[in-house]
Structures are given as structure tokens and as C-alpha cells.
Amino acid sequence: MNDLKLFRVADGHAAEIPGAAVALERHLQTLIERNMEAMLGIRFLASEYGTGSRHRGRIDSLGLDECGNPVIIEYKRSNGKAVITQALSYLSWLRDHRHEFESLVKERLGDEAAGSVDWTNPRLVCIAGDFTSHDTNALEEIGRRIDLVSYRDFGGGLLALQLVASVTGFAAPSRSPATPANTSAPLEGSGGGGSTVKSVRQFYDESPQSLRELYADLDAMLISHADVQKEFQLHYVAYRRIKNVATVRFQPRSHTLVVRLAVDPDTVELVEGFSRDVRRIGCLGTGPLELRIRSQEDLARASDLVRRSVEGR
């Protein structure tokens, strides 16, 4: 099912570079673990993590993604059938060992990351040389949040990853979180005195129809690219390919969509009140460039930056 092809072009002539699975499954795992954040947008936590006597296994890799979701990553050199089953078998362990996982996050990434783990919908990433149509069709029936990622090793230091299929699964109710540690101010409408932080769905429901319509146009712009996936996280809507390309929050009172993009702010002429560099500012979402969209004119001005973010990922 993997039809990814790579060509070397010289003097107007294209020659296909043959791709193959890597020689050893462990080599693939080691390579991705060393470069997990760059390749998958996931912060690496542990390799070959033992699940104890009940679950009787070792999770290939554990990580925490850009949105704070726990991630189980499993690898297979060739066909992906076994890797999906194996990843699913470890999901129950993850749900039963929240404290252990958060302790691991604290040890590797610090208190702030451990305090912002989002258990709403843990993620499984299955990486294999190929997947069949039966594998992709089965995802909807499984009802879990799963990504199928195929790879090809083209030699000469060239490795390609392709998101073959992705489903968002069925999010479970999450425990009420405290105000996230990486925010510099309370969320709009969240109240004070330790009250529960509102979810992005609640902010959407409270938004006026005009802001919802503006968001619908932005949403259409983002998902016009066939492989962009949309997922409702606790605090924002995330759009991603393999990694996040955009996150969106709602500010009903100021009639604003707060959008963060994977675009280098140094390559953008920043405009006060519309765009800003948030690399050193604590705020929700992922991506170093923040846009504030309040009108169709703002959305039109943002369109090229949105395209750059999607294509750059």
C-alpha cells in the first residue's frame, strides 16, 4: 500500500531511487528514538519499557506528543498487522498506570510537562514498512486514537515517513485539570479561585455565530489538504500531518481566533495586533508564530502563512 516514490533528477531526467525496509527492526527504532521530536513531534521518554507480570511485555517506545498526550510507539520492519495488535495490547497498561507514566514524564521532562499530561485520548503510533487496506479499514472499528506511519529507507541517509491513516478515536472524560503551568494568564472565561478550566468545545459553544462562521472558513482552509487531521484537544483544536501544523483557540469575548502555526517568526514581517513571535511566551498551543484572526480580512491575510505551515510539515 506504500506508494511513496523518490526520484533523483539530473539534466531534466528522473531516475527512481529504490526504497526498502531497513535491515533490522531495532535499527529503525533506535534511529527514530534518537530523532523522535524532529520526525514525529513526540518527546522521547523510554525505550523497551517493561509492563510487568500482568501485561507481560515491553513497549518499544514511550513518549509525550506536542499536545501533552501519552504516546505508545511500536515498530515492525515489514507488514503492519502485528504492530497494531501489539500497540493495542499495551493501551490498557497505560490507562492503569497513569501515576507511573506521569512520574516518568517528571523524571525525563520536568514538573511542568508532568502537570500538563492530557489523558483524554492517549495515542498509538504504529510504524511499519507497509500496511494493507484491511489495516486502514480496521481503524474505524477499533475506536482508538491510532496513527499508521509507513517508512522507506532510500539509502544515502534518506529516510521517508508517510502518514498512511489516522483516526481520532473516542475521547474519554478526563480528570479536571488545574490551570496549565505554561500559561502566563488564566484562560478567557475560565474564572478564578481554582475553578475548572473550560475546554475548547465549551469556548466554541459560547462563541457567537459570526465567530463560528469565521472558524468554519479557517477549518476548510486547513483541511483542504487531504492528509491534515483535525483533533479536539482539551484546550485547543489541533491540526496535524505527522506533526502539528496549526492549533486554534476561541476567545468569544474579543471575537478572536488565536492560531499558532509551525512557521519561523524570523521569516515573517510581524504586524502588531495580528501576528507575534511566541517562542519565549508561555501560552497554549504549538508552533512559534501566533496569529489573531478577527475578520475575513485577517483570514485572507493569514492564508499564505497557513499554507506555509501545512506544506512545511
N, C-alpha and C positions, 0 to 999 in steps of 0.2 A: 504493500500500500504506500510505501515511502517512495514518492516520485521526485524527490529533490535531486536536481542535477546541477553540476558545477562545470563551467567551461573556461578554458584558457583561450583568450583572444589575442591573436598576433597578426598584424598586417591584414586585418579585415577577415581573417579566417578563425572559426571557432572549433576547438577540439575538446571533447568531453573528457573531464578528469574522472576516472572511475572511483566510486566510493565503496566502502565496505565497513563491516563491523570491526571494532578493534579486536586484537588478538585475544585479549584476556578481559573478562568482566571486571576484575579487580583493578586493572589499569584504568578503565573508564571511570570507575568510582573514585579512585584517588585523584584523577585529573579534575573531575567536577567538584569534589570536596575542597580542593585547593583554590578553586576559582568560582565557588558557588554563588557569591553575591554578584560577580560580574556576569556570569552565564544565566542565572535563574532569578536573580533578585532576592535570594534567600541567604540569611546569615547562618553559617555553619555552626552547629552545636556539638555533634558527636558522631563517631563512626563505629559501626558494628556494636550497637548499644544493646546489651542483654535485657531480655524481657522477663527473666525469672522462670521459676518452675512451672507456673500455670500456663503461660503463653509459649514457653519453650522455643525461643527463637532469638535472633539478633537482627535488629533493624539496621539496614545498610547505612542510612544517614538520617540524622535528626536535624531540623533547622527551624528558623523563625522567619516568616516572609516579611515583605515590606509593610504589610498591614497589621503585623503582630499576630498572625495566625500560626499555630503549631503546624509543622510540616513533616511528613514521613516521606522519604525518598527511597525507592527501590530500583535496582538496575538489573537488566538482563542483556547479554551480549547480542542475542538474536531475537527470537519471537517473544512478543509481549504477553502472551496468555498467562503464563505462570506468575509474572511480576505483578499483575493486577490482583490476583488471588492472594499473593503473599502480602501485599500492602494492606489489603482489607483486613487480613487476619491480625494485623498489628494495631488497627484503629481502636479496638476495644481496650487494648492495653493502654493506649494513650488517654482515652477517656477515664480510665480507672486510676490513672497515676498523674493527675494534674499537679499535685504538690511536688512530686519528684521532677516533673518536667520544668516547672517554674524554678525549682532550686537549681537545675542545670542551667537555665537561662540566666539566673542571677550570677552563678559562678562564672559563666563564659562572657556574658554581655553586660552585667551590672544590674543594679536595683531598678533603674528606670525601665529597662526592657522587660524585666520580670514583672513589674507592676502594670504593664500595658498589654500583657498577653490576652488575646481575644479568643475565647473558647466557643464562640458562636458556631463556627463551622470549620473545624480542622481540615487540613488539605493533604491529599495524597498526590505525589508526583511519581509516575511510573515512566522510567526511561529504558528504551529498548531499541534494537536495530530496526524493528518493524512491528506494525500492528495490523491486524486484519479488520475487515469491515465488521465481523462479528464482535470484535473487541470494542469498537467505537459504538456500535448499536447497543451493546450491553450496558453502557454507562448510564443511560437514562433510566434503565430498570434498576440499577444498583442503588441509585438515590443518594450517593455520597459525592462529596466535592473531590473530583479527580481530574488530573491533567495527564494526558498521554503525550509524551515527548519522544520523538524518534531522533536518531542521530546518524550521521555518516562521517567516517574518517576518510578524508581525501588525500592523506599523506602530506608531506612537506609542511607540517604544522597547521593544516587546515582541518578544522572540525566544525560541522554544521549541526545545529539543533533546530528542530521544527516542531511546533505545537500542532499535533495531529488532531486532537479532540480535547474538549474541556467541558465539564458540566459543573454547575454551581452547587448542586446537591440541595438537601433540605436542612436549612439552618435550625439549630435547636435553641431554645431560650438560654440566654447567658445570664450568669450571676450579675447583679447590679454592680457596675464598676464605679470606682471613685473618679474624680476629675483627673484626666490623664496627666501624668507628671511632666510631659513635654509641652504643655500649653502654658503660654505666658499670661493668659486671662481666661475667665470662665467662658464656656460656650454660650452664644447668644440664646437666651431663653432657658438656660439650664438652672437658673435660680442660685441660691447660696445656701450656706449652712449645712453643707454635706449632702444636699439633695441629689437624687439620681440624675445622671447626665442623660439628656434626651438623645434618642437615636436619630440617624439621618432620615429614616422613614417618618418619624414624628415631625421633624422640621419640614419635610416635603408636604405632609398633610396640612400643616399650618400655613403654607405659602399661598399667596393669592394666585388666582388663575393665570394672571399675566406672567408671573414668575415661573409657574409650571410650564406654560407655553414656551417661554424662553429656554427653559431646560430641555424641553422636548426637541427643540431645534438643535441645541448643543449635543444632545444624546444621538440624534440622527447623524450629525456630523462625525461623531466619534465611531459609531458602529457601522458607518458606511464602508469601512474596511472590513472585509469578510472575516478575518481571524481575530478581531478585537472582541474580548469577552467583557461583559458587564457584571459586576458583583456588588451587592449591597453589603458593605461592612457596617460596623456599629456606628462610626462617626462620619462616614462619607461613602459615596459611590465610587468604586474603583473600576477603571477600565484598563485592561491589560492584554498584552500578547503573551509572551513568556514572562515578561516583567511589566510592571505598571507603566502605562503611557499617560494616564491622567487620573486625578481624583477630583471629585466635585462635592462641595458642601453648600447648604442653603442658609441664607440669612434673610428670613421673611421680613423682618422689621425694616431693613435697609434695601429690600428688593434687590438682593445681590446673589449671584452665583460665584462662589470662591473656588477657582480652578487652579490646580497645581499640575505642571507639565514637566516632562523629562527633557527640558531644553536648557542649555547653558546660558545663564543670565548675561554672561560676558559677551554673548553674540547678539544681544537684543538691545535696542535703544529703549530704555525703561521710561515709562510715562507715569508721572505721579497720579495716584488715584486709580490707575488701570493695571500697571504691571510693577512687580518688585522682586528683588533678589531675597529669597528667604533661607539661604544656606546657613545663616547664623542666627535665625529667628526661630524660636520654639513655637510651632503651630501644627495643627492637624493636617494630615495628607502626606503624599510623597511627591517628590520632584522639587528641584531647586528654584523654579520660576512660578510665581503666583500671579494669576490674573483675577481681576474683579469685573464681572460682566453684569451690567445692569440694563442693557438695552440691545436691540437688534444691531445698532451701530457698533457697540462694543463686540458683539458676537462676530460681525463681519471683520472687524479689526483683528480678532483672535484667530481667525480661520487658518492663516498661514502658520501660526505658531502651533496650533493643534496638529496640522498636517506634519510639521517637522517633528513633533513629539512622537506621533504614531510611526512615521517612517524611520525615525532614528532608532526605534526599539526593534 
